[in-house]
Amino acid sequence: MLKVTDVEYMGDYALLCQFNDGKKKYVNLEPLLKFPMFEELKDKSLFTQFGLDGTIFWVNGADIAPEYLYENGLDYPPTLASEPLPEPNPE
């Protein structure tokens, strides 16, 4: 069963997620902010108040399946030298 084991805020609406298979994925969650459950997370002060319990969750009840994060994330660090490395940018 896929689980998120660690998460780091990378700035804007992006998270760096580590999974129980050892992979890390850089995930931009901005596209989800158009959905009602995630809309209030446009406020970055709320977005950055996430928790971890095998996946990412927020106090408003929003959460994201680890499979979504895994499938929609970019490998980190990138596998191609030409891809820029996103750096953590806590606000």
PDB file of N, CA, C and O in Angstrom:
ATOM      1  N   MET A   1       0.837  -1.175   0.000  1.00  0.00           N
ATOM      2  CA  MET A   1       0.000   0.000   0.000  1.00  0.00           C
ATOM      3  C   MET A   1       0.890   1.250   0.000  1.00  0.00           C
ATOM      4  O   MET A   1       1.773   1.386   0.847  1.00  0.00           O
ATOM      5  N   LEU A   2       0.660   2.138  -0.931  1.00  0.00           N
ATOM      6  CA  LEU A   2       1.457   3.356  -1.090  1.00  0.00           C
ATOM      7  C   LEU A   2       1.122   4.349   0.015  1.00  0.00           C
ATOM      8  O   LEU A   2      -0.048   4.606   0.298  1.00  0.00           O
ATOM      9  N   LYS A   3       2.171   4.910   0.645  1.00  0.00           N
ATOM     10  CA  LYS A   3       1.991   5.911   1.697  1.00  0.00           C
ATOM     11  C   LYS A   3       3.019   7.012   1.544  1.00  0.00           C
ATOM     12  O   LYS A   3       4.130   6.788   1.065  1.00  0.00           O
ATOM     13  N   VAL A   4       2.625   8.206   1.959  1.00  0.00           N
ATOM     14  CA  VAL A   4       3.551   9.331   2.042  1.00  0.00           C
ATOM     15  C   VAL A   4       4.207   9.237   3.423  1.00  0.00           C
ATOM     16  O   VAL A   4       3.516   9.171   4.439  1.00  0.00           O
ATOM     17  N   THR A   5       5.530   9.230   3.451  1.00  0.00           N
ATOM     18  CA  THR A   5       6.244   9.090   4.722  1.00  0.00           C
ATOM     19  C   THR A   5       6.859  10.393   5.201  1.00  0.00           C
ATOM     20  O   THR A   5       7.206  10.521   6.376  1.00  0.00           O
ATOM     21  N   ASP A   6       6.997  11.366   4.299  1.00  0.00           N
ATOM     22  CA  ASP A   6       7.550  12.665   4.665  1.00  0.00           C
ATOM     23  C   ASP A   6       7.074  13.679   3.632  1.00  0.00           C
ATOM     24  O   ASP A   6       6.824  13.333   2.477  1.00  0.00           O
ATOM     25  N   VAL A   7       6.950  14.935   4.057  1.00  0.00           N
ATOM     26  CA  VAL A   7       6.500  15.988   3.143  1.00  0.00           C
ATOM     27  C   VAL A   7       7.196  17.288   3.521  1.00  0.00           C
ATOM     28  O   VAL A   7       7.420  17.581   4.696  1.00  0.00           O
ATOM     29  N   GLU A   8       7.532  18.059   2.488  1.00  0.00           N
ATOM     30  CA  GLU A   8       8.192  19.349   2.684  1.00  0.00           C
ATOM     31  C   GLU A   8       7.521  20.368   1.777  1.00  0.00           C
ATOM     32  O   GLU A   8       7.281  20.103   0.599  1.00  0.00           O
ATOM     33  N   TYR A   9       7.221  21.530   2.331  1.00  0.00           N
ATOM     34  CA  TYR A   9       6.649  22.624   1.551  1.00  0.00           C
ATOM     35  C   TYR A   9       7.736  23.220   0.670  1.00  0.00           C
ATOM     36  O   TYR A   9       8.827  23.530   1.149  1.00  0.00           O
ATOM     37  N   MET A  10       7.438  23.383  -0.632  1.00  0.00           N
ATOM     38  CA  MET A  10       8.428  23.858  -1.594  1.00  0.00           C
ATOM     39  C   MET A  10       8.125  25.260  -2.117  1.00  0.00           C
ATOM     40  O   MET A  10       8.814  25.739  -3.018  1.00  0.00           O
ATOM     41  N   GLY A  11       7.124  25.918  -1.578  1.00  0.00           N
ATOM     42  CA  GLY A  11       6.754  27.246  -2.051  1.00  0.00           C
ATOM     43  C   GLY A  11       5.534  27.177  -2.950  1.00  0.00           C
ATOM     44  O   GLY A  11       5.214  26.132  -3.515  1.00  0.00           O
ATOM     45  N   ASP A  12       4.857  28.320  -3.071  1.00  0.00           N
ATOM     46  CA  ASP A  12       3.610  28.414  -3.824  1.00  0.00           C
ATOM     47  C   ASP A  12       2.667  27.311  -3.358  1.00  0.00           C
ATOM     48  O   ASP A  12       2.299  27.274  -2.184  1.00  0.00           O
ATOM     49  N   TYR A  13       2.274  26.420  -4.246  1.00  0.00           N
ATOM     50  CA  TYR A  13       1.360  25.332  -3.893  1.00  0.00           C
ATOM     51  C   TYR A  13       1.996  23.976  -4.184  1.00  0.00           C
ATOM     52  O   TYR A  13       1.316  23.040  -4.606  1.00  0.00           O
ATOM     53  N   ALA A  14       3.287  23.881  -3.958  1.00  0.00           N
ATOM     54  CA  ALA A  14       4.032  22.660  -4.271  1.00  0.00           C
ATOM     55  C   ALA A  14       4.555  21.996  -3.004  1.00  0.00           C
ATOM     56  O   ALA A  14       4.942  22.653  -2.038  1.00  0.00           O
ATOM     57  N   LEU A  15       4.551  20.676  -3.047  1.00  0.00           N
ATOM     58  CA  LEU A  15       5.065  19.863  -1.945  1.00  0.00           C
ATOM     59  C   LEU A  15       6.062  18.852  -2.493  1.00  0.00           C
ATOM     60  O   LEU A  15       5.944  18.395  -3.630  1.00  0.00           O
ATOM     61  N   LEU A  16       7.028  18.516  -1.680  1.00  0.00           N
ATOM     62  CA  LEU A  16       7.951  17.438  -1.992  1.00  0.00           C
ATOM     63  C   LEU A  16       7.562  16.276  -1.097  1.00  0.00           C
ATOM     64  O   LEU A  16       7.685  16.352   0.125  1.00  0.00           O
ATOM     65  N   CYS A  17       7.095  15.204  -1.711  1.00  0.00           N
ATOM     66  CA  CYS A  17       6.589  14.047  -0.963  1.00  0.00           C
ATOM     67  C   CYS A  17       7.548  12.876  -1.080  1.00  0.00           C
ATOM     68  O   CYS A  17       8.002  12.541  -2.174  1.00  0.00           O
ATOM     69  N   GLN A  18       7.852  12.261   0.041  1.00  0.00           N
ATOM     70  CA  GLN A  18       8.633  11.015   0.058  1.00  0.00           C
ATOM     71  C   GLN A  18       7.639   9.886   0.299  1.00  0.00           C
ATOM     72  O   GLN A  18       6.734  10.008   1.124  1.00  0.00           O
ATOM     73  N   PHE A  19       7.816   8.792  -0.428  1.00  0.00           N
ATOM     74  CA  PHE A  19       6.896   7.655  -0.338  1.00  0.00           C
ATOM     75  C   PHE A  19       7.586   6.450   0.288  1.00  0.00           C
ATOM     76  O   PHE A  19       8.813   6.383   0.364  1.00  0.00           O
ATOM     77  N   ASN A  20       6.780   5.512   0.730  1.00  0.00           N
ATOM     78  CA  ASN A  20       7.325   4.337   1.409  1.00  0.00           C
ATOM     79  C   ASN A  20       8.101   3.404   0.479  1.00  0.00           C
ATOM     80  O   ASN A  20       8.672   2.417   0.942  1.00  0.00           O
ATOM     81  N   ASP A  21       8.131   3.697  -0.822  1.00  0.00           N
ATOM     82  CA  ASP A  21       8.986   2.915  -1.726  1.00  0.00           C
ATOM     83  C   ASP A  21      10.337   3.609  -1.924  1.00  0.00           C
ATOM     84  O   ASP A  21      11.164   3.153  -2.712  1.00  0.00           O
ATOM     85  N   GLY A  22      10.558   4.733  -1.193  1.00  0.00           N
ATOM     86  CA  GLY A  22      11.826   5.451  -1.260  1.00  0.00           C
ATOM     87  C   GLY A  22      11.857   6.580  -2.276  1.00  0.00           C
ATOM     88  O   GLY A  22      12.785   7.389  -2.259  1.00  0.00           O
ATOM     89  N   LYS A  23      10.873   6.659  -3.156  1.00  0.00           N
ATOM     90  CA  LYS A  23      10.866   7.714  -4.176  1.00  0.00           C
ATOM     91  C   LYS A  23      10.394   9.035  -3.587  1.00  0.00           C
ATOM     92  O   LYS A  23       9.601   9.079  -2.646  1.00  0.00           O
ATOM     93  N   LYS A  24      10.916  10.119  -4.181  1.00  0.00           N
ATOM     94  CA  LYS A  24      10.474  11.467  -3.857  1.00  0.00           C
ATOM     95  C   LYS A  24       9.819  12.054  -5.101  1.00  0.00           C
ATOM     96  O   LYS A  24      10.283  11.850  -6.223  1.00  0.00           O
ATOM     97  N   LYS A  25       8.739  12.783  -4.879  1.00  0.00           N
ATOM     98  CA  LYS A  25       8.018  13.424  -5.982  1.00  0.00           C
ATOM     99  C   LYS A  25       7.726  14.872  -5.633  1.00  0.00           C
ATOM    100  O   LYS A  25       7.273  15.181  -4.531  1.00  0.00           O
ATOM    101  N   TYR A  26       7.992  15.757  -6.588  1.00  0.00           N
ATOM    102  CA  TYR A  26       7.656  17.167  -6.496  1.00  0.00           C
ATOM    103  C   TYR A  26       6.259  17.314  -7.083  1.00  0.00           C
ATOM    104  O   TYR A  26       6.043  17.003  -8.255  1.00  0.00           O
ATOM    105  N   VAL A  27       5.303  17.789  -6.272  1.00  0.00           N
ATOM    106  CA  VAL A  27       3.904  17.836  -6.705  1.00  0.00           C
ATOM    107  C   VAL A  27       3.372  19.260  -6.612  1.00  0.00           C
ATOM    108  O   VAL A  27       3.367  19.863  -5.539  1.00  0.00           O
ATOM    109  N   ASN A  28       2.926  19.788  -7.743  1.00  0.00           N
ATOM    110  CA  ASN A  28       2.274  21.097  -7.788  1.00  0.00           C
ATOM    111  C   ASN A  28       0.775  20.857  -7.618  1.00  0.00           C
ATOM    112  O   ASN A  28       0.142  20.231  -8.468  1.00  0.00           O
ATOM    113  N   LEU A  29       0.214  21.355  -6.525  1.00  0.00           N
ATOM    114  CA  LEU A  29      -1.202  21.127  -6.234  1.00  0.00           C
ATOM    115  C   LEU A  29      -2.101  22.286  -6.664  1.00  0.00           C
ATOM    116  O   LEU A  29      -3.305  22.259  -6.407  1.00  0.00           O
ATOM    117  N   GLU A  30      -1.545  23.279  -7.302  1.00  0.00           N
ATOM    118  CA  GLU A  30      -2.346  24.436  -7.719  1.00  0.00           C
ATOM    119  C   GLU A  30      -3.561  24.049  -8.570  1.00  0.00           C
ATOM    120  O   GLU A  30      -4.615  24.659  -8.394  1.00  0.00           O
ATOM    121  N   PRO A  31      -3.476  23.077  -9.478  1.00  0.00           N
ATOM    122  CA  PRO A  31      -4.665  22.717 -10.266  1.00  0.00           C
ATOM    123  C   PRO A  31      -5.851  22.248  -9.414  1.00  0.00           C
ATOM    124  O   PRO A  31      -6.994  22.336  -9.861  1.00  0.00           O
ATOM    125  N   LEU A  32      -5.605  21.758  -8.211  1.00  0.00           N
ATOM    126  CA  LEU A  32      -6.703  21.279  -7.360  1.00  0.00           C
ATOM    127  C   LEU A  32      -7.467  22.416  -6.689  1.00  0.00           C
ATOM    128  O   LEU A  32      -8.574  22.206  -6.195  1.00  0.00           O
ATOM    129  N   LEU A  33      -6.894  23.609  -6.666  1.00  0.00           N
ATOM    130  CA  LEU A  33      -7.500  24.721  -5.935  1.00  0.00           C
ATOM    131  C   LEU A  33      -8.812  25.201  -6.546  1.00  0.00           C
ATOM    132  O   LEU A  33      -9.523  25.994  -5.928  1.00  0.00           O
ATOM    133  N   LYS A  34      -9.145  24.735  -7.748  1.00  0.00           N
ATOM    134  CA  LYS A  34     -10.412  25.120  -8.375  1.00  0.00           C
ATOM    135  C   LYS A  34     -11.580  24.286  -7.860  1.00  0.00           C
ATOM    136  O   LYS A  34     -12.737  24.627  -8.103  1.00  0.00           O
ATOM    137  N   PHE A  35     -11.288  23.192  -7.149  1.00  0.00           N
ATOM    138  CA  PHE A  35     -12.341  22.334  -6.617  1.00  0.00           C
ATOM    139  C   PHE A  35     -12.782  22.822  -5.241  1.00  0.00           C
ATOM    140  O   PHE A  35     -11.949  23.264  -4.449  1.00  0.00           O
ATOM    141  N   PRO A  36     -14.088  22.748  -4.942  1.00  0.00           N
ATOM    142  CA  PRO A  36     -14.615  23.302  -3.694  1.00  0.00           C
ATOM    143  C   PRO A  36     -13.864  22.856  -2.425  1.00  0.00           C
ATOM    144  O   PRO A  36     -13.637  23.677  -1.537  1.00  0.00           O
ATOM    145  N   MET A  37     -13.485  21.608  -2.323  1.00  0.00           N
ATOM    146  CA  MET A  37     -12.821  21.116  -1.111  1.00  0.00           C
ATOM    147  C   MET A  37     -11.465  21.793  -0.892  1.00  0.00           C
ATOM    148  O   MET A  37     -11.017  21.933   0.245  1.00  0.00           O
ATOM    149  N   PHE A  38     -10.819  22.208  -1.974  1.00  0.00           N
ATOM    150  CA  PHE A  38      -9.481  22.784  -1.883  1.00  0.00           C
ATOM    151  C   PHE A  38      -9.467  24.304  -2.031  1.00  0.00           C
ATOM    152  O   PHE A  38      -8.430  24.934  -1.827  1.00  0.00           O
ATOM    153  N   GLU A  39     -10.609  24.899  -2.384  1.00  0.00           N
ATOM    154  CA  GLU A  39     -10.657  26.318  -2.719  1.00  0.00           C
ATOM    155  C   GLU A  39     -10.127  27.227  -1.608  1.00  0.00           C
ATOM    156  O   GLU A  39      -9.401  28.178  -1.896  1.00  0.00           O
ATOM    157  N   GLU A  40     -10.471  26.959  -0.350  1.00  0.00           N
ATOM    158  CA  GLU A  40      -9.996  27.837   0.722  1.00  0.00           C
ATOM    159  C   GLU A  40      -8.489  27.716   0.943  1.00  0.00           C
ATOM    160  O   GLU A  40      -7.894  28.552   1.623  1.00  0.00           O
ATOM    161  N   LEU A  41      -7.867  26.681   0.373  1.00  0.00           N
ATOM    162  CA  LEU A  41      -6.418  26.518   0.509  1.00  0.00           C
ATOM    163  C   LEU A  41      -5.642  27.448  -0.421  1.00  0.00           C
ATOM    164  O   LEU A  41      -4.411  27.438  -0.425  1.00  0.00           O
ATOM    165  N   LYS A  42      -6.363  28.257  -1.214  1.00  0.00           N
ATOM    166  CA  LYS A  42      -5.696  29.301  -1.996  1.00  0.00           C
ATOM    167  C   LYS A  42      -4.982  30.266  -1.061  1.00  0.00           C
ATOM    168  O   LYS A  42      -3.991  30.893  -1.436  1.00  0.00           O
ATOM    169  N   ASP A  43      -5.492  30.378   0.156  1.00  0.00           N
ATOM    170  CA  ASP A  43      -4.830  31.166   1.195  1.00  0.00           C
ATOM    171  C   ASP A  43      -3.605  30.356   1.627  1.00  0.00           C
ATOM    172  O   ASP A  43      -3.734  29.325   2.287  1.00  0.00           O
ATOM    173  N   LYS A  44      -2.421  30.834   1.249  1.00  0.00           N
ATOM    174  CA  LYS A  44      -1.197  30.059   1.514  1.00  0.00           C
ATOM    175  C   LYS A  44      -0.959  29.817   2.993  1.00  0.00           C
ATOM    176  O   LYS A  44      -0.314  28.836   3.361  1.00  0.00           O
ATOM    177  N   SER A  45      -1.470  30.695   3.849  1.00  0.00           N
ATOM    178  CA  SER A  45      -1.300  30.449   5.283  1.00  0.00           C
ATOM    179  C   SER A  45      -2.086  29.215   5.713  1.00  0.00           C
ATOM    180  O   SER A  45      -1.700  28.550   6.675  1.00  0.00           O
ATOM    181  N   LEU A  46      -3.169  28.899   5.029  1.00  0.00           N
ATOM    182  CA  LEU A  46      -3.920  27.664   5.293  1.00  0.00           C
ATOM    183  C   LEU A  46      -3.290  26.473   4.563  1.00  0.00           C
ATOM    184  O   LEU A  46      -3.212  25.370   5.104  1.00  0.00           O
ATOM    185  N   PHE A  47      -2.847  26.712   3.337  1.00  0.00           N
ATOM    186  CA  PHE A  47      -2.241  25.632   2.549  1.00  0.00           C
ATOM    187  C   PHE A  47      -1.038  25.027   3.270  1.00  0.00           C
ATOM    188  O   PHE A  47      -0.837  23.812   3.250  1.00  0.00           O
ATOM    189  N   THR A  48      -0.250  25.877   3.899  1.00  0.00           N
ATOM    190  CA  THR A  48       0.974  25.400   4.547  1.00  0.00           C
ATOM    191  C   THR A  48       0.723  24.699   5.873  1.00  0.00           C
ATOM    192  O   THR A  48       1.660  24.185   6.484  1.00  0.00           O
ATOM    193  N   GLN A  49      -0.524  24.670   6.330  1.00  0.00           N
ATOM    194  CA  GLN A  49      -0.868  23.990   7.582  1.00  0.00           C
ATOM    195  C   GLN A  49      -1.397  22.587   7.294  1.00  0.00           C
ATOM    196  O   GLN A  49      -2.531  22.255   7.638  1.00  0.00           O
ATOM    197  N   PHE A  50      -0.571  21.783   6.665  1.00  0.00           N
ATOM    198  CA  PHE A  50      -0.968  20.417   6.322  1.00  0.00           C
ATOM    199  C   PHE A  50      -0.431  19.449   7.364  1.00  0.00           C
ATOM    200  O   PHE A  50       0.484  19.762   8.126  1.00  0.00           O
ATOM    201  N   GLY A  51      -1.029  18.268   7.370  1.00  0.00           N
ATOM    202  CA  GLY A  51      -0.567  17.202   8.244  1.00  0.00           C
ATOM    203  C   GLY A  51      -0.242  15.973   7.423  1.00  0.00           C
ATOM    204  O   GLY A  51      -0.511  15.919   6.223  1.00  0.00           O
ATOM    205  N   LEU A  52       0.330  15.004   8.071  1.00  0.00           N
ATOM    206  CA  LEU A  52       0.751  13.775   7.398  1.00  0.00           C
ATOM    207  C   LEU A  52       0.310  12.565   8.217  1.00  0.00           C
ATOM    208  O   LEU A  52       0.636  12.455   9.399  1.00  0.00           O
ATOM    209  N   ASP A  53      -0.430  11.665   7.586  1.00  0.00           N
ATOM    210  CA  ASP A  53      -0.831  10.411   8.227  1.00  0.00           C
ATOM    211  C   ASP A  53      -0.916   9.288   7.191  1.00  0.00           C
ATOM    212  O   ASP A  53      -1.887   8.533   7.148  1.00  0.00           O
ATOM    213  N   GLY A  54       0.116   9.196   6.368  1.00  0.00           N
ATOM    214  CA  GLY A  54       0.105   8.263   5.240  1.00  0.00           C
ATOM    215  C   GLY A  54      -0.249   8.972   3.953  1.00  0.00           C
ATOM    216  O   GLY A  54       0.051   8.484   2.863  1.00  0.00           O
ATOM    217  N   THR A  55      -0.881  10.115   4.077  1.00  0.00           N
ATOM    218  CA  THR A  55      -1.125  11.039   2.981  1.00  0.00           C
ATOM    219  C   THR A  55      -1.136  12.445   3.553  1.00  0.00           C
ATOM    220  O   THR A  55      -0.904  12.633   4.747  1.00  0.00           O
ATOM    221  N   ILE A  56      -1.404  13.433   2.710  1.00  0.00           N
ATOM    222  CA  ILE A  56      -1.433  14.827   3.133  1.00  0.00           C
ATOM    223  C   ILE A  56      -2.880  15.193   3.439  1.00  0.00           C
ATOM    224  O   ILE A  56      -3.790  14.821   2.698  1.00  0.00           O
ATOM    225  N   PHE A  57      -3.093  15.930   4.546  1.00  0.00           N
ATOM    226  CA  PHE A  57      -4.445  16.377   4.881  1.00  0.00           C
ATOM    227  C   PHE A  57      -4.386  17.793   5.449  1.00  0.00           C
ATOM    228  O   PHE A  57      -3.339  18.263   5.893  1.00  0.00           O
ATOM    229  N   TRP A  58      -5.538  18.455   5.420  1.00  0.00           N
ATOM    230  CA  TRP A  58      -5.670  19.804   5.954  1.00  0.00           C
ATOM    231  C   TRP A  58      -6.814  19.830   6.953  1.00  0.00           C
ATOM    232  O   TRP A  58      -7.672  18.947   6.956  1.00  0.00           O
ATOM    233  N   VAL A  59      -6.818  20.848   7.800  1.00  0.00           N
ATOM    234  CA  VAL A  59      -7.803  20.970   8.875  1.00  0.00           C
ATOM    235  C   VAL A  59      -9.234  21.112   8.343  1.00  0.00           C
ATOM    236  O   VAL A  59     -10.182  20.772   9.051  1.00  0.00           O
ATOM    237  N   ASN A  60      -9.408  21.601   7.128  1.00  0.00           N
ATOM    238  CA  ASN A  60     -10.752  21.745   6.565  1.00  0.00           C
ATOM    239  C   ASN A  60     -11.331  20.417   6.087  1.00  0.00           C
ATOM    240  O   ASN A  60     -12.454  20.383   5.584  1.00  0.00           O
ATOM    241  N   GLY A  61     -10.585  19.325   6.235  1.00  0.00           N
ATOM    242  CA  GLY A  61     -11.070  18.003   5.834  1.00  0.00           C
ATOM    243  C   GLY A  61     -10.551  17.546   4.483  1.00  0.00           C
ATOM    244  O   GLY A  61     -10.741  16.389   4.110  1.00  0.00           O
ATOM    245  N   ALA A  62      -9.901  18.428   3.744  1.00  0.00           N
ATOM    246  CA  ALA A  62      -9.343  18.047   2.445  1.00  0.00           C
ATOM    247  C   ALA A  62      -8.170  17.097   2.656  1.00  0.00           C
ATOM    248  O   ALA A  62      -7.380  17.252   3.587  1.00  0.00           O
ATOM    249  N   ASP A  63      -8.078  16.126   1.781  1.00  0.00           N
ATOM    250  CA  ASP A  63      -6.907  15.253   1.753  1.00  0.00           C
ATOM    251  C   ASP A  63      -6.712  14.767   0.333  1.00  0.00           C
ATOM    252  O   ASP A  63      -7.581  14.937  -0.522  1.00  0.00           O
ATOM    253  N   ILE A  64      -5.567  14.162   0.094  1.00  0.00           N
ATOM    254  CA  ILE A  64      -5.228  13.717  -1.264  1.00  0.00           C
ATOM    255  C   ILE A  64      -4.711  12.294  -1.184  1.00  0.00           C
ATOM    256  O   ILE A  64      -3.866  11.978  -0.347  1.00  0.00           O
ATOM    257  N   ALA A  65      -5.212  11.447  -2.046  1.00  0.00           N
ATOM    258  CA  ALA A  65      -4.754  10.057  -2.091  1.00  0.00           C
ATOM    259  C   ALA A  65      -3.272  10.014  -2.446  1.00  0.00           C
ATOM    260  O   ALA A  65      -2.831  10.740  -3.337  1.00  0.00           O
ATOM    261  N   PRO A  66      -2.503   9.175  -1.764  1.00  0.00           N
ATOM    262  CA  PRO A  66      -1.081   9.061  -2.087  1.00  0.00           C
ATOM    263  C   PRO A  66      -0.860   8.687  -3.557  1.00  0.00           C
ATOM    264  O   PRO A  66       0.132   9.094  -4.161  1.00  0.00           O
ATOM    265  N   GLU A  67      -1.771   7.923  -4.118  1.00  0.00           N
ATOM    266  CA  GLU A  67      -1.644   7.525  -5.526  1.00  0.00           C
ATOM    267  C   GLU A  67      -1.705   8.734  -6.454  1.00  0.00           C
ATOM    268  O   GLU A  67      -0.988   8.794  -7.453  1.00  0.00           O
ATOM    269  N   TYR A  68      -2.569   9.704  -6.118  1.00  0.00           N
ATOM    270  CA  TYR A  68      -2.654  10.930  -6.921  1.00  0.00           C
ATOM    271  C   TYR A  68      -1.324  11.677  -6.855  1.00  0.00           C
ATOM    272  O   TYR A  68      -0.794  12.103  -7.881  1.00  0.00           O
ATOM    273  N   LEU A  69      -0.794  11.832  -5.657  1.00  0.00           N
ATOM    274  CA  LEU A  69       0.469  12.546  -5.480  1.00  0.00           C
ATOM    275  C   LEU A  69       1.591  11.859  -6.254  1.00  0.00           C
ATOM    276  O   LEU A  69       2.410  12.518  -6.895  1.00  0.00           O
ATOM    277  N   TYR A  70       1.618  10.540  -6.190  1.00  0.00           N
ATOM    278  CA  TYR A  70       2.661   9.750  -6.832  1.00  0.00           C
ATOM    279  C   TYR A  70       2.576   9.865  -8.358  1.00  0.00           C
ATOM    280  O   TYR A  70       3.578  10.095  -9.035  1.00  0.00           O
ATOM    281  N   GLU A  71       1.362   9.701  -8.877  1.00  0.00           N
ATOM    282  CA  GLU A  71       1.166   9.709 -10.326  1.00  0.00           C
ATOM    283  C   GLU A  71       1.302  11.103 -10.942  1.00  0.00           C
ATOM    284  O   GLU A  71       1.698  11.230 -12.101  1.00  0.00           O
ATOM    285  N   ASN A  72       0.982  12.137 -10.185  1.00  0.00           N
ATOM    286  CA  ASN A  72       1.010  13.502 -10.710  1.00  0.00           C
ATOM    287  C   ASN A  72       2.269  14.267 -10.319  1.00  0.00           C
ATOM    288  O   ASN A  72       2.449  15.418 -10.716  1.00  0.00           O
ATOM    289  N   GLY A  73       3.125  13.637  -9.552  1.00  0.00           N
ATOM    290  CA  GLY A  73       4.364  14.278  -9.146  1.00  0.00           C
ATOM    291  C   GLY A  73       5.485  14.033 -10.136  1.00  0.00           C
ATOM    292  O   GLY A  73       5.448  13.093 -10.930  1.00  0.00           O
ATOM    293  N   LEU A  74       6.479  14.900 -10.070  1.00  0.00           N
ATOM    294  CA  LEU A  74       7.685  14.757 -10.891  1.00  0.00           C
ATOM    295  C   LEU A  74       8.774  14.133 -10.032  1.00  0.00           C
ATOM    296  O   LEU A  74       8.938  14.491  -8.865  1.00  0.00           O
ATOM    297  N   ASP A  75       9.512  13.205 -10.609  1.00  0.00           N
ATOM    298  CA  ASP A  75      10.612  12.583  -9.862  1.00  0.00           C
ATOM    299  C   ASP A  75      11.551  13.655  -9.336  1.00  0.00           C
ATOM    300  O   ASP A  75      11.839  14.638 -10.020  1.00  0.00           O
ATOM    301  N   TYR A  76      12.022  13.456  -8.122  1.00  0.00           N
ATOM    302  CA  TYR A  76      12.925  14.415  -7.487  1.00  0.00           C
ATOM    303  C   TYR A  76      14.078  13.658  -6.863  1.00  0.00           C
ATOM    304  O   TYR A  76      13.837  12.727  -6.095  1.00  0.00           O
ATOM    305  N   PRO A  77      15.297  14.006  -7.151  1.00  0.00           N
ATOM    306  CA  PRO A  77      15.648  15.042  -8.128  1.00  0.00           C
ATOM    307  C   PRO A  77      15.318  14.579  -9.540  1.00  0.00           C
ATOM    308  O   PRO A  77      15.212  13.381  -9.799  1.00  0.00           O
ATOM    309  N   PRO A  78      15.155  15.544 -10.458  1.00  0.00           N
ATOM    310  CA  PRO A  78      14.831  15.185 -11.844  1.00  0.00           C
ATOM    311  C   PRO A  78      15.874  14.225 -12.415  1.00  0.00           C
ATOM    312  O   PRO A  78      17.046  14.263 -12.040  1.00  0.00           O
ATOM    313  N   THR A  79      15.430  13.377 -13.319  1.00  0.00           N
ATOM    314  CA  THR A  79      16.325  12.386 -13.905  1.00  0.00           C
ATOM    315  C   THR A  79      17.140  12.950 -15.064  1.00  0.00           C
ATOM    316  O   THR A  79      18.185  12.396 -15.407  1.00  0.00           O
ATOM    317  N   LEU A  80      16.682  14.039 -15.669  1.00  0.00           N
ATOM    318  CA  LEU A  80      17.422  14.650 -16.776  1.00  0.00           C
ATOM    319  C   LEU A  80      18.174  15.868 -16.273  1.00  0.00           C
ATOM    320  O   LEU A  80      17.624  16.680 -15.529  1.00  0.00           O
ATOM    321  N   ALA A  81      19.421  15.997 -16.673  1.00  0.00           N
ATOM    322  CA  ALA A  81      20.245  17.119 -16.229  1.00  0.00           C
ATOM    323  C   ALA A  81      19.665  18.458 -16.687  1.00  0.00           C
ATOM    324  O   ALA A  81      19.931  19.488 -16.067  1.00  0.00           O
ATOM    325  N   SER A  82      18.875  18.455 -17.767  1.00  0.00           N
ATOM    326  CA  SER A  82      18.329  19.704 -18.283  1.00  0.00           C
ATOM    327  C   SER A  82      17.120  20.199 -17.486  1.00  0.00           C
ATOM    328  O   SER A  82      16.705  21.348 -17.641  1.00  0.00           O
ATOM    329  N   GLU A  83      16.555  19.343 -16.637  1.00  0.00           N
ATOM    330  CA  GLU A  83      15.405  19.753 -15.833  1.00  0.00           C
ATOM    331  C   GLU A  83      15.888  20.560 -14.632  1.00  0.00           C
ATOM    332  O   GLU A  83      16.829  20.153 -13.951  1.00  0.00           O
ATOM    333  N   PRO A  84      15.246  21.707 -14.365  1.00  0.00           N
ATOM    334  CA  PRO A  84      15.665  22.486 -13.190  1.00  0.00           C
ATOM    335  C   PRO A  84      15.248  21.802 -11.909  1.00  0.00           C
ATOM    336  O   PRO A  84      14.200  21.160 -11.843  1.00  0.00           O
ATOM    337  N   LEU A  85      16.073  21.943 -10.895  1.00  0.00           N
ATOM    338  CA  LEU A  85      15.759  21.396  -9.586  1.00  0.00           C
ATOM    339  C   LEU A  85      14.977  22.444  -8.791  1.00  0.00           C
ATOM    340  O   LEU A  85      15.497  23.530  -8.538  1.00  0.00           O
ATOM    341  N   PRO A  86      13.743  22.140  -8.394  1.00  0.00           N
ATOM    342  CA  PRO A  86      13.046  23.083  -7.535  1.00  0.00           C
ATOM    343  C   PRO A  86      13.697  23.091  -6.160  1.00  0.00           C
ATOM    344  O   PRO A  86      14.073  22.045  -5.630  1.00  0.00           O
ATOM    345  N   GLU A  87      13.822  24.264  -5.599  1.00  0.00           N
ATOM    346  CA  GLU A  87      14.424  24.412  -4.275  1.00  0.00           C
ATOM    347  C   GLU A  87      13.333  24.738  -3.271  1.00  0.00           C
ATOM    348  O   GLU A  87      12.359  25.403  -3.625  1.00  0.00           O
ATOM    349  N   PRO A  88      13.466  24.294  -2.036  1.00  0.00           N
ATOM    350  CA  PRO A  88      12.490  24.676  -1.012  1.00  0.00           C
ATOM    351  C   PRO A  88      12.444  26.193  -0.884  1.00  0.00           C
ATOM    352  O   PRO A  88      13.472  26.870  -0.909  1.00  0.00           O
ATOM    353  N   ASN A  89      11.223  26.711  -0.745  1.00  0.00           N
ATOM    354  CA  ASN A  89      11.040  28.145  -0.624  1.00  0.00           C
ATOM    355  C   ASN A  89       9.963  28.431   0.414  1.00  0.00           C
ATOM    356  O   ASN A  89       8.901  28.948   0.068  1.00  0.00           O
ATOM    357  N   PRO A  90      10.212  28.108   1.667  1.00  0.00           N
ATOM    358  CA  PRO A  90       9.191  28.362   2.698  1.00  0.00           C
ATOM    359  C   PRO A  90       8.876  29.845   2.789  1.00  0.00           C
ATOM    360  O   PRO A  90       9.770  30.690   2.738  1.00  0.00           O
ATOM    361  N   GLU A  91       7.606  30.144   2.922  1.00  0.00           N
ATOM    362  CA  GLU A  91       7.173  31.552   2.997  1.00  0.00           C
ATOM    363  C   GLU A  91       6.703  31.864   4.382  1.00  0.00           C
ATOM    364  O   GLU A  91       6.297  32.993   4.657  1.00  0.00           O
TER     365      GLU A  91
END
